[in-house]
Amino acid sequence: MAKRKIYDVSPRGEGWAVKQRGAKRAVAIFQDKSAAVSRARGIAKVREPAQVVVRTKDGSIQTEYTYGGDPSPPRG
């Protein structure tokens, strides 16, 4: 099974960035947080298995969305 891709939605300047974890550049930057979350969720649904991590302005995790099966399920 493929490794899960993680997309972060985090504040950047006056807007919100959608960035695949490990990438050097953002996929997109939005003025509105809800637009950034919508775009990240759309990308993640197409590229399963994937996860979207939405952060607050202070950098803490607000919510997470997971799509597709877990590529490394725990044993037992």
Sequence and secondary structure as in RCSB ss.txt:
>XXXX:A:sequence
MAKRKIYDVSPRGEGWAVKQRGAKRAVAIFQDKSAAVSRARGIAKVREPAQVVVRTKDGSIQTEYTYGGDPSPPR
G
>XXXX:A:secstr
    EEEEEEEETTEEEEEETT SS SEEESSHHHHHHHHHHHHHHTSSEEEEEE TTS EEEEEEES  SS   
 
